[in-house]
Amino acid sequence: MRSEILPRVSVIGLGYIGLPTAAIIARAGMHVYGVDVSQTVVDTINRGAIHIEEVDLDGLVQGVVQRGLLRAGTEVEPADVFVIAVPTPFHTDGQHTPDVSYVLAAAESVAKVLKAGDTIVLESTSPVGTTEQMRDAIAAARPDLALPGLTDVTPDIAIAYCPERVLPGRILEELINNDRSIGGVTPRCARKALAFYKRFVRGTCITTDARSAEMTKLVENAYRDVNIAFANELSIVADAMGLDVWEVIRLANRHPRVNILSPGPGVGGHCIAVDPWFIVNGAPEQTPLIRTARGVNDGKIHHVIARVSALVEAHPQAQVACLGLAFKANIDDFRESPARLVAATLARRFGKRIHIVEPYAAELPREFEGTGATQIDIDTALEDCGVLIVLVDHDVFKSVPLAERAGKVVYDTRGIWPDQPKAEAEVVTLKRAG
């Protein structure tokens, strides 16, 4: 019996999604070549190391590199399957307009090495229609190839869209076990992409068209954004009424059909804080709820800044510790982080009084330069700081017992210390700020 010939795979973009994806595919036995614009990233991976923080990723990458199943470079090489996982940020126009130039640039670089029979899958979260735009860019660069949806004959290339559904800190597990929506430019394209993903995905893979798959990814994150907006708005109402929002939510969630999410200092990350705008941009007249939810969640950041500023001003002799910069717990990803914005704003206002505790940062981000703010560890913060601002629910912060917080003034945006008593001065200050 002939042994199966596994496809050669190229992953374009080796960031928070691309590198774990490349490593998972390599672990399944396929030879993977990763492409990134950063020579530093390429060199790091080729020596079996990683440049991002993710549970168990370091050992996995080291193993597949040592086995010769994963290598990296800065130039695209021929392969059988190309997976594009590059950023899709906003344009710098201040209008939250999606920028798909990285996707199109990646597609054009792949077009140079394409051959008949290849499959291209876009994984980057993208506005509806981006996969077809990518197809059109490839068609313009390679008129010698028959592209799906643009030819009456059997196409030479398969093109599909398949977004990830992963949680930072659990990426490796969820890349394998979560269900996938695989949208083909044509049904034939979807089937070819399905055959590829079934090699390493245990979750259910459901085929659809590319535009539906693109919208599905955006809807998933917009749904969460709207629900978090309700929780964040509720927390602002509770502040104004002098109520404990965590107690209110805990009691409300005892209703069998109520499941309110947790409020925070805003919404961050390169998914929930970004993707809803892709829907709004595509249908501005039909999305008042999604737009409003974005406004509520962004407004919560400014609400926290105002209240914390009042708290710091009310305790002029106290040193202040901001706990966390990441957009969520136990990761080193600071993209679109409300905690980062709150802490940086406080640093600019109060200078040397502000100290940052972030166990997942080797150094403070650039916006803290010249502010006088310093980075310290949690033990130093507990010893030296009289005001503690909880911005991220890292496990190391949750583990601090009440005895070590005794006498501290605390503003907890994550509800990690429900046993923390409010000082009378804090209550008065916050009511005045509200």
N, C-alpha and C positions, 0 to 999 in steps of 0.2 A: 504494500500500500504506500502510495506517495505521501510524504509529509506535507502539511499545508504550508504554503509560502505566505508568510505574514507581510503586511504592507510596511513600507518605510514611511515614517511619519515625520513631518516638520511642523513644529509649533512656533508661530511667529508672535513674539512678545513673551518674556519670561518674568512677569511680575507676580502679583498675589494670586492670580488664577492660572496664568500660563505655565509657571514652573511646577506647581503641584500637578497640573494636568499632564505635563510632559513626563513627570516622574511616574505617575500612575500608569500611563500608556506603556512606558518602558518596562515597568514591573510585570506587565502582561506579556512580555516577551518580544515586543516590537522594537526595532531600532529607531530611536528618536533623535532628531537633530533640532535643537532649539536655536532660535534667532533672536537677538536683542541688539538694540542700538548702542548699548553701553558695553564697552570693552571690559570694564571692571566686573560687571555682572557675568559676562562670558567667562572671564578668567576664574572667577569665584566658583562657578558651576563646574568647569572643567577640572578643577582640583577636588571636586567632590564636596564642596561646601555650599552654603546658601546665604543669600543676602536679605532674606525676609524672615520674620518670626512666624512659625506655624508648627503646631504640635506634630512631632514625629517626622517632619519633612526632612530634617537634617540627615537622619539615618537612612531614609529611603533614597535620597539623592546620592549620598555616598555609595550606597550599594549598587544602584543601577549604573553609576559612572564607572565604578570599579569593574563591573561585569561587561563594560563596553556597550551598554544599551542606550546610554544618553551622553551626548556631547553637545557643545554649543559653539556658535560663531556669530559674526556680525553680518554675513552675507548669505542670502538665500541659496540653497542648493536643491537639486532635483529630489523629488520624493513621490510617493503614491497618494498620500493624503496630507493636506495642508490644513492646520487648525490655526485660525487667526484670533488672537486674544490680546489686542492692543487697546489703549485707552480711548474712550469717547467722551471727552470733556465738553465744557461749554466754550463757545467763542468768547472773546474778551470784549463783547459789545454791551455787557451788562443786562442783556435781555434774555438770558438763559437759553440762548440758541445753541442747539447741538452742533458739535464739531466732529464730523466723521472723516476728517482729512487723514487721520492715522490709519483708519480702516482702508481707505482708498489707496493710500501710499503702500500699505502692506499688500493689497491685492495686485497693484501694478508691479511690485517686486516679485511676487509669486508668478505673475503672468510670463515673466522672462524665461522661466524654467519649466513651464507646463508642457505636458505631453498628453496625447489622447489616452483616456482611461483614468486620469487623475480625479480626485475628489477634493473640493475646497469647502471647509466648514467655518463659518463665522460664529464665534462664541461671544464676542464683545457685545455688551448691552447697547442696543442701537435703536434709533427712531424707526418707525414702520417704513419700509421701503428701502432700507439700507442694503439689504442683501441683493436686491435687484440693481441698485446703484453699483455695487461691487461687481456684479455680473457684467454690467454695461461697460465699466472701466476695463475689465479683462477683455471684453469683446473688441474694444477700441485698440487695445495694445496687441491683441493676437487675432487679426482678421483671418488667419489661416485655420483657426479652430471653430468648430460649430458649437455654439453655446446654447444651453437649455433655455427654452422660451423665445429664442430668436431664430430658430431654424426649423424647417419642415422635415429634416432628416434626423436620424439618431444623433444626439449631441455627443461631442467628444469628451466633455467635461461634466461632472456633477457638482452642483453648488447648493449648499443648504445652510440653515441657521439653527444652532443648537445652544441656547444659553445655559449657563450653570445655575444651580440653586444651592448655594453653599453658605455656611456660617463660619466666619473666621474663628479659628481654634478647633474646628471640626472639618476642615476642608477635605482632607484625605478620605475620611469616612464617608462624607456626603457626596463627593464626586463619584463614588462607587455605588452607594446605596439609594440615592435620591432618584426619583422618576425624572425622565427627560422628555421635553417637547422637541421634536426634530422636524423642522419645517423646510421642505424642499422647494426650490424654484419650480420644479415639476414633481409629480409623484415618483417618477423614476429616480430623481435626485434624492428624495427623502428615503427611498429604499436603500440606496447605496450608502448614505450616511448612517442609516439604521444598522446596517451590517457592520460598519466600523465600530459604532458605539457599543454594540452588543459584545464586543471582544473584551471590554473592561468595565462595563456598567451592569450592576446586578438589578438596579431598579427598573421599573417598567419604562420602556421607550415607546412613545406614542408619536406617530407621524402625522403631519399636517402640512399646510402650505407655509412658506417663509414669512409672509406678512402676519399670519395668525400667531406664529411662534414669537415673532418680534413683539407683538402687542401683548402676548401672554406674560412675557418677562416684565414689561413695564407695568402691567396691571398688578402683578404680584407685589411689587414694591410700592406702588401707589396705594394699594389697599392697606398695607402696613402703615404708610405715612398718614393716611386719613385716621386710622385707629389710634395711632400715637398722638395725633393732634387733639383728639378728644381727651385723652389722658392729660396732655400738657395744659389744655385749656381748663380742665377740671382742677389741676394743681394751682393755677392762677386764681381761680374762684375760691379755692380753699384758703389760699394765702390771704385773700381780701376778707374772708369771713373768720379768720383765725382758727380754721379747722386743720386737722391732720389728714392730708389727702391719702396717705397710705392706709390709715384706718378706714376711711370712707370706701376706698377701692376694695380693701379686703372684705368688708362687710357686703358691699354690692355684689361682689363676685360669688357670694354664697347663693345668689339666685341661680337656678339651674340653666338659664339661657343668657346669662350675662358673663362676659369675659373681658373686662377692661384691662388694657395693657398698662405697663408701668410708665409713668412720666419720667422726664429727665431734664437736663439743661438745654435741650433742643433735640435735633436729629442730625446724625452725622454719617460719614462713610460715603463711598462712591456709588452707592446704590439707592437707598431710600431717600437720601437728600437730593439726589440728582434725577433719577429716572422719571418721577412724576412730571417734571418740566418737559420731558420729551413728548409726553401725551398732550400737555397743554400747548406746546409749540405746534403740534400737528393738528389740533382742533381747538383753537383759542376760544371760540364762541360757545363750545359745548362742555367746557370743563370748569364751571364755577366752584364746585365742591373741591376738586383736586387743587385748584389754585389757592383757595382759601385755607386748606389744610397746610399747604406749604407756608403760607403767611403766618399761621398760628405757630407752627414749629420754629420758624425763624424768629418770630416775635418772642418766643419763650427764652431765647438766648439773651435778648435785651432786657427782659424781665429779671432774669437771674443776675445780670451785670448790675442793674440798678439796685437790687436788694442787697447784693453782696457789697457793693460800694458803700451803701449806707451803713452796713454792719461794720466794715473796716473803719469808716470815719467815726463811728461811735466808740471805737476802742483804739484811740490814737497811739497808745503805748505798746500795743500788742504786735508781735510778728505774726504773719499770716501764711499759712500753708495751703496751696491749691493741690488737691490730691487727684492727679490724673490729667493726661492730655489726649489719650487715645479716644476714638469715637465709640468704642465699646470695651468691655472688660477683657483683660488678659490677652491683648494683642498689641502689636507695635505699629498699627495702622492709624495715622493721624489725619487722613484725608477728610476734608469737610467736617472736622470735629468741632462741635460746639464747645467742648471743654477747653480746647486749645484757644478758641477765640475769647472765651471768658477770661482765662488765665492771662493771655497776652494783653487784653484790655486793662486788667487790674495791674499788671506789671508796668504798663505805660503811665497809669494814674498814680500808683503808690510806690514805684521804684523798689528800693532796697528792702522795704517791708515785706515784699512778696517773695515766697520761696515755692519752688515747684517740686513735687514728688511724682516722678514717673519712672517706675521700675523697668519699663520697656524702652526707655530712651537713653542712649549713651551720652547724649548732650542735648541741650535745649534747641528747639528750632530757631531759625534765623530771626524771626520777628521779636525774639527776646533780647537780641543784641542791643546794648546801649541803654537798656531799661534799668539795670542794676539788680534785676531779679536773679536769684541763684537756684541751682538745682541741689536738692538735699534728699536724703533717704527718709523713710517713714519714721525710723527711730529718732533721728535728729528733729524731725518735725514735732513729734510728741514731746520731746524734751524742751524745745526752744520756742514753740509757737503757741500763742494763746487763742488764735482763731483758726479753725480748720474748715476748709471749703471742700466738700466732697463732690467731685465732678465726674468721676469714673468709678464703677463698682468692681475694681480689681480685687481678686481674692485676698491679696495681702492687706488691703484696707479693711475688708470685711472681718478679718481675723483679729483686729484690734479690740481688746476687751474694754468694757466700760471703765474699769479701774484706771486704765491708761488715758482715758478721755475725761476723767474727772476734772471739773473746774474749767474745761475748755468751752469756748463759744463755738458752736457748730452750725453750719448751714449745709444740710445734706440734700443734694438734688437727686440722689438715687435711692434714698430710703434704706440704706444699708445698716444704719444704727437706730433701730426703732426704740431702743432703751435709753437713748441719749436725752437727758432732761434739758428743757429750754431754760436758759438763764433769764431772769426777769428783764435785764437790760436788753437782751436780744429780742424778746417779745415786743417791748416798747419800740425799739428801733425798727423792726420789720413792719409794725403797724403804721409807723410814721412814714416809712418808705412807700408803703402801699397806697 
